[in-house]
Amino acid sequence: QMHRVMTQNLQRQANNDNRIVVCSLLLSVLAIVFSIGVPLLEENDDAWRLGLHRYPKSWIALEALVIFIPALGTLCNSLMMSQNFHIKHAQLNFAQATVVSEIYKFRSRVGRYTMTALKRGGGKSRADESMILTGELKDNDNAAVLGKWVRSTFAETLRAVTSQVQTGELGLLGLEPVTTPKGQQEDLEVGLTKSDLAKHVQATLYSNPISQTGSYSPLLEFEAEQGGESDFNGAAFSHGDVSEPADSVQPPFGILADSTTPSSVEDDFFGAVTTEAYVAYRLVPLLRSLRQSARTLALKYQFLQCLLLLAGALATLAAAYRLKALVPVSVAVGTALSSAMDYFRFKARLLATNKAIGDLVGLLTFWNSLGIVEKRVHSTRDRIVTTTEDAALSVVIAASGVMHNHVSKDTPKHEEKSEDKGNGAR
């Protein structure tokens, strides 16, 4: 529910950010064009000037635009600086990505939710409780205490994320509640059903949803690898509320070759998630989404670079042929394109996306190289989940261009130093 609220408000802030930036850049270019073009028409073109004198209202309108457009551009720049739409968008984007990352870490019991973290944070009593869960102690009555502590840690992490969203630049912004398709506000006290959550995951978790391109069903792949006939063959497989023909299924990378039961590759989006289900429902769709994003970012970046080169070439030709009016216009267009590239951070986003793709491909290679027993070792799960979530957050941080305080940092610095001192003493 927190993620849905942040996602809805994130879209609104993204629209405001894009609109104000595009308007500011266009008005800056138009201001230069009118401030140079109108005086040149008035001084150098007698025929055009005589024609305008026949229509004095048009001439007055042109002279008014010379003053009005720069003033409007200054107003847009002031609005953009005062409202900080980019900062608000970056904070919301990082917050919703952090919520997703913490949910998967909590369900996978990695990072700050592992037994090692419990021992580090709780001392001897927590260590004893962790031994209860692992079977080293027989007092299972205290196992609920450890589970309660893990859940409270997760709740405290989400509280910290919400606190960051409601402070700073977003402290002056009222977040809109989630609205239903009928336009009614959703009651946060009402729990989501599994179908609602699955639909939300498909619609907002990935920029390239599972239900649109490259879709697959782990159950179908499992049946195919076991040599049996799936009940889904020739029918439609359902993932949440979205159905798709089974013919479009494309098994990814053979990641489930060592699975022995279909339940190990299912993800209900609520309970504990196995490593196989995490790879199938999180890592692979995220990799596909990043690959599509990388292609889109590369096209946009190369297109703007070509336009920037053309603007520079046009300015050079205009100066060579003594077309003085076109030189500042070409320079203004080039400056606007360069500002757009810097503001939307296409280069940084593309570099971060490609690095994340490399990390995820390396994880899949590592996963496929493991045996049946090695895939069920907790260190394997910790490596896969932690690396995947760090890669996802790195893309978000690169897109925002704003430094964030990572609330999900697993090991505080003072604890690391104390551990190092202890190891040295031993």
C-alpha positions in Angstrom: 0.0 0.0 0.0 2.9 2.4 0.7 4.4 1.5 -2.6 1.1 2.2 -4.4 0.7 5.6 -2.8 4.3 6.5 -3.6 4.0 5.3 -7.2 0.8 7.3 -7.8 2.4 10.5 -6.5 5.7 9.7 -8.3 3.9 9.8 -11.6 2.4 13.2 -10.8 5.8 14.6 -9.8 7.4 13.1 -12.9 4.8 14.8 -15.1 5.3 18.2 -13.4 9.0 17.8 -13.7 9.0 17.0 -17.4 6.5 19.7 -18.3 8.3 22.5 -16.5 11.7 21.5 -17.9 10.4 21.3 -21.5 8.6 24.6 -21.2 11.7 26.3 -19.7 13.9 25.0 -22.5 11.5 25.9 -25.3 10.9 29.4 -23.9 14.6 30.0 -23.6 15.1 29.2 -27.3 12.1 31.2 -28.4 13.3 34.2 -26.4 16.5 34.3 -28.2 14.8 33.7 -31.6 12.4 36.6 -31.1 14.9 39.0 -29.5 17.1 38.6 -32.6 14.6 37.9 -35.3 12.2 40.8 -34.7 14.9 43.6 -34.7 16.4 42.1 -37.9 13.1 42.1 -39.6 12.5 45.7 -38.6 15.9 47.0 -39.7 16.9 44.9 -42.8 13.7 43.9 -44.6 11.9 47.0 -45.9 9.2 45.0 -47.7 8.4 43.0 -44.6 8.5 46.1 -42.5 6.0 47.9 -44.8 3.8 44.9 -44.8 3.7 44.9 -41.0 3.0 48.6 -40.9 -0.2 47.8 -42.8 -1.2 45.6 -39.9 -0.1 47.5 -36.8 -1.7 45.1 -34.4 0.5 42.3 -35.7 3.6 44.4 -35.3 2.6 45.3 -31.8 2.0 41.6 -31.1 5.5 40.7 -32.3 7.1 43.5 -30.2 5.1 42.2 -27.2 6.4 38.7 -27.7 9.9 40.0 -27.5 9.2 41.0 -23.9 6.6 38.4 -22.9 8.4 35.2 -23.9 11.6 36.0 -21.9 9.5 37.0 -18.9 7.5 33.8 -19.1 10.8 31.8 -19.4 12.1 33.5 -16.2 8.8 32.7 -14.5 9.2 29.0 -15.4 12.8 28.9 -14.2 11.7 30.5 -10.9 8.9 28.1 -10.5 11.2 25.1 -11.2 13.7 26.4 -8.6 11.2 27.1 -6.0 9.1 24.0 -6.2 12.0 21.6 -6.7 10.0 19.1 -8.8 13.2 17.2 -9.6 14.1 16.8 -6.0 10.6 15.6 -5.0 10.5 13.2 -7.9 14.0 11.8 -7.0 13.0 11.3 -3.3 9.7 9.5 -4.2 11.5 7.4 -6.8 14.2 6.3 -4.3 11.6 5.7 -1.6 9.4 3.4 -3.6 12.4 1.5 -4.9 13.7 1.1 -1.3 10.3 -0.2 -0.2 10.4 -2.9 -2.9 14.0 -3.8 -2.1 13.3 -4.1 1.6 10.2 -6.3 0.9 12.3 -8.8 -1.1 15.1 -8.8 1.5 12.6 -9.3 4.3 10.9 -12.2 2.5 14.2 -13.7 1.6 15.7 -13.2 5.1 18.9 -11.6 3.9 20.8 -8.5 4.8 19.7 -7.1 8.1 17.1 -9.9 8.5 19.7 -12.7 8.7 20.8 -14.7 11.8 24.2 -12.9 11.6 22.5 -9.5 11.8 20.4 -10.7 14.8 23.5 -11.8 16.6 25.2 -8.5 15.9 22.2 -6.5 16.9 21.0 -8.4 19.9 24.0 -10.0 21.6 23.9 -13.3 23.4 20.1 -13.5 23.9 19.5 -13.0 20.2 22.2 -15.5 19.3 20.4 -18.1 21.5 17.1 -17.3 19.7 18.8 -17.8 16.3 20.1 -21.1 17.5 16.5 -22.1 18.4 15.4 -21.6 14.8 18.3 -23.5 13.4 17.6 -26.5 15.7 20.7 -26.1 17.9 18.4 -25.4 20.9 15.2 -27.2 21.7 13.3 -24.4 23.4 11.1 -23.7 20.5 8.8 -21.6 22.7 11.1 -18.6 22.2 11.2 -18.9 18.4 8.2 -16.4 18.1 10.3 -13.8 19.9 12.9 -13.9 17.1 10.3 -13.7 14.4 8.7 -10.8 16.2 12.0 -9.0 16.3 12.5 -9.5 12.5 9.1 -8.2 11.7 9.6 -5.2 14.0 12.9 -4.5 12.2 11.1 -4.6 8.9 8.4 -2.3 10.2 11.0 0.2 11.5 12.7 0.2 8.2 9.5 1.1 6.4 8.8 3.7 9.0 12.1 5.3 8.3 11.4 5.4 4.6 8.0 7.0 5.2 9.6 9.5 7.5 12.1 10.5 4.8 9.3 11.0 2.3 7.3 13.2 4.6 10.3 15.5 5.5 12.5 17.7 3.5 11.2 19.0 0.1 8.2 16.6 0.3 7.2 18.0 3.7 5.3 20.8 2.0 3.6 18.3 -0.4 0.4 16.5 0.4 0.6 13.0 -0.9 -2.6 12.0 -2.8 -4.2 8.7 -1.6 -4.7 5.8 -3.9 -7.9 6.1 -5.9 -9.9 3.2 -7.2 -11.0 2.9 -10.9 -14.3 4.5 -9.9 -12.5 7.5 -8.5 -13.0 6.7 -4.9 -10.2 6.9 -2.3 -9.0 3.5 -1.1 -9.2 2.7 2.6 -5.7 1.9 3.9 -7.2 -0.2 6.7 -8.5 -2.7 4.1 -5.9 -5.4 3.3 -5.0 -6.1 -0.3 -5.9 -9.5 -1.8 -3.3 -11.6 -3.7 -4.8 -10.8 -7.0 -4.6 -7.0 -6.3 -1.0 -7.3 -5.2 -0.1 -9.4 -8.3 -1.7 -6.9 -10.5 0.1 -4.0 -8.8 3.4 -5.8 -9.2 2.8 -6.3 -12.9 1.7 -2.8 -13.5 4.2 -0.8 -11.5 7.1 -2.9 -10.3 8.8 -3.2 -13.7 8.9 -0.6 -16.5 8.5 -3.7 -18.8 5.8 -5.6 -17.0 5.8 -9.4 -16.9 2.4 -9.5 -18.5 3.4 -7.6 -21.7 6.7 -8.9 -23.2 8.8 -11.9 -22.6 6.2 -13.4 -20.3 6.6 -16.9 -18.9 5.3 -19.2 -16.2 7.7 -21.0 -14.0 5.1 -23.8 -13.7 5.0 -24.3 -17.5 8.8 -24.5 -17.6 8.9 -26.9 -14.7 6.4 -29.2 -16.5 8.4 -29.0 -19.7 11.6 -29.9 -17.9 10.0 -32.9 -16.1 8.8 -34.3 -19.5 5.1 -34.1 -18.5 2.2 -32.3 -20.0 1.2 -29.1 -18.3 -2.4 -28.4 -17.6 -1.8 -24.9 -19.0 -0.8 -26.1 -22.5 -3.1 -24.7 -25.2 -4.8 -22.5 -22.6 -4.1 -19.2 -21.1 -1.8 -18.9 -18.1 -2.9 -16.5 -15.5 -0.6 -14.3 -13.4 -2.7 -12.2 -11.1 -5.6 -10.7 -13.1 -3.8 -10.7 -16.5 -4.1 -13.7 -18.8 -2.0 -14.5 -21.8 -1.8 -17.4 -24.2 0.6 -20.1 -23.3 2.2 -20.0 -26.8 4.0 -16.7 -25.8 5.9 -18.4 -22.9 9.6 -18.0 -23.3 11.6 -19.9 -20.6 14.4 -17.7 -19.3 18.0 -19.1 -19.2 17.0 -22.5 -17.9 17.1 -21.2 -14.3 14.8 -23.9 -12.9 16.5 -26.9 -14.3 17.2 -28.3 -10.8 13.8 -27.7 -9.3 12.1 -30.7 -7.8 8.7 -29.3 -6.9 6.5 -26.7 -8.5 6.0 -25.0 -5.2 9.6 -24.0 -5.0 9.3 -21.8 -8.0 6.0 -20.1 -7.1 5.8 -16.6 -5.6 2.6 -15.5 -4.0 4.0 -12.0 -3.3 3.2 -12.4 0.5 5.1 -15.2 2.3 8.7 -16.3 2.3 10.3 -16.6 -1.1 12.7 -19.3 -2.2 15.8 -18.5 -4.2 14.3 -20.2 -7.3 11.1 -18.1 -7.1 13.2 -14.9 -6.5 15.3 -15.6 -9.6 12.2 -16.4 -11.7 9.9 -13.6 -10.5 12.4 -10.8 -9.6 15.8 -11.2 -11.1 14.8 -12.3 -14.7 12.0 -9.7 -15.1 14.2 -7.0 -13.8 17.0 -8.0 -16.2 14.5 -7.9 -19.1 13.2 -4.5 -18.0 16.7 -3.1 -17.7 17.7 -4.3 -21.1 14.7 -2.6 -22.7 15.4 0.6 -20.7 19.1 0.5 -21.9 18.0 0.3 -25.5 15.5 3.2 -25.0 18.1 5.3 -23.2 20.8 4.6 -25.8 18.4 5.8 -28.6 17.5 9.0 -26.8 21.1 9.7 -25.9 22.4 9.1 -29.4 19.5 11.1 -30.9 20.2 14.2 -28.7 23.9 13.9 -29.5 23.2 13.9 -33.2 21.0 17.0 -32.8 23.7 18.7 -30.8 26.3 18.0 -33.5 23.9 19.4 -36.1 23.3 22.5 -34.1 27.0 23.1 -33.8 27.5 22.5 -37.5 24.7 24.9 -38.3 26.3 27.6 -36.2 29.6 27.1 -38.0 28.0 27.3 -41.4 26.0 30.4 -40.4 29.2 32.1 -39.3 31.0 31.1 -42.5 28.3 32.5 -44.7 27.9 35.6 -42.5 24.3 34.8 -41.4 24.6 36.5 -38.1 21.0 35.9 -37.1 21.4 32.1 -37.2 24.5 31.9 -35.1 23.0 32.8 -31.8 19.9 30.8 -32.6 22.0 27.7 -33.3 24.0 28.2 -30.2 20.8 28.5 -28.2 19.4 25.3 -29.6 22.7 23.5 -28.8 22.7 24.9 -25.3 19.1 23.7 -24.7 19.9 20.2 -26.0 23.0 20.0 -23.8 21.0 21.2 -20.8 18.3 18.6 -21.5 20.9 15.8 -21.7 22.4 17.0 -18.4 19.1 17.4 -16.6 17.6 14.1 -17.6 21.0 12.4 -17.0 20.8 10.1 -20.0 24.5 9.2 -19.9 24.7 8.5 -16.2 21.5 6.4 -16.4 22.7 4.5 -19.4 26.0 3.7 -17.6 24.3 2.6 -14.4 21.8 0.5 -16.4 24.5 -1.3 -18.3 26.5 -1.9 -15.1 23.3 -3.4 -13.5 22.7 -5.6 -16.5 26.3 -6.9 -16.3 25.8 -7.7 -12.6 22.5 -9.5 -13.2 23.9 -11.5 -16.1 26.8 -12.5 -13.9 24.4 -13.6 -11.2 22.5 -15.8 -13.6 25.8 -17.3 -14.8 26.7 -17.9 -11.1 23.2 -19.4 -10.5 23.4 -21.8 -13.4 26.8 -23.0 -12.3 25.6 -24.2 -8.9 24.5 -27.7 -8.0 21.2 -28.7 -6.3 22.7 -28.4 -2.8 24.6 -25.2 -3.4 21.5 -23.5 -4.7 19.8 -24.0 -1.3 22.7 -22.6 0.8 21.8 -19.3 2.5 25.0 -17.6 1.3 23.9 -18.2 -2.2 20.5 -16.6 -1.6 22.2 -13.7 0.3 24.5 -13.0 -2.7 21.8 -13.2 -5.3 19.2 -11.1 -3.4 21.7 -8.5 -2.2 23.4 -8.0 -5.5 20.1 -7.8 -7.4 18.6 -5.2 -5.1 21.7 -3.1 -5.0 21.8 -3.1 -8.8 18.1 -2.0 -8.9 18.8 0.8 -6.4 21.9 1.9 -8.3 19.9 2.6 -11.4 17.4 4.7 -9.4 20.2 6.7 -7.7 21.8 7.4 -11.1 18.5 8.6 -12.5 17.9 11.0 -9.6 21.3 12.6 -9.4 20.7 13.2 -5.7 22.6 11.7 -2.8 20.3 9.6 -0.6 20.6 8.2 2.9 20.2 4.4 2.4 17.9 3.4 5.3 18.5 -0.3 4.6 22.2 -0.3 5.2 22.9 -3.6 6.8 26.0 -3.0 8.9 26.5 0.4 10.5 30.0 1.8 10.4 30.5 1.8 14.2 29.6 -2.0 14.3 32.1 -2.7 11.5 34.8 -0.9 13.4 34.0 -2.7 16.6 34.1 -6.1 14.8 37.5 -5.2 13.2 38.9 -4.3 16.6 37.6 -7.6 18.1 39.1 -9.6 15.3 42.4 -7.8 15.8 42.4 -8.5 19.5 41.6 -12.2 18.9 
